[in-house]
Amino acid sequence: MFHHGLLIATVEDVGIFLRALNAGSLLDENKQAIYSSVYVYEHTGLLPGYYSIARYHEDIDTVVIQFAHTTGGDIPFVNTEGGTKVMVSNVVYNRVARILRGI
């Protein structure tokens, strides 16, 4: 659902969408070829106070989605400005993907 320029979806919906996009079952062959040439099948979003990552990992046939709150609170020994929290979110995301890969 679109609302004021934002896409509103459940985590499950995002996962289904990214899997279908990567499996080639969402678009016809011509549109898939065009889309594949200009877009990576993932989504990251950054709004004040909020960061999200959603990526399809072909090697493990898995969509990993993470939402992070980037304001307030403390992360021990880490500067808690929003940019640092986004960086920490990326580190955590990549660690989760490694765990799912069994690394």
C-alpha angles and dihedrals in degrees: 000000000000119000123177092333094315127110113229115199140143121254087249091054092051091050093049091048095050093045092050091046091052094042091055093237096115102060134033117257096265095048090044090055092050093045092047091053094056108027138055112221099244140082133221123178132191124187126157105289096004138079130177137185125191119173137164113226106204095190091064097024090234137130112216117196128186132181120194133189106219104189134072130008128068134270106202113248092000129101104248098212113131094254092056091049090052089052091049089047090056091050091050092046092052091048091053090051090050091050090052089051090052093242 
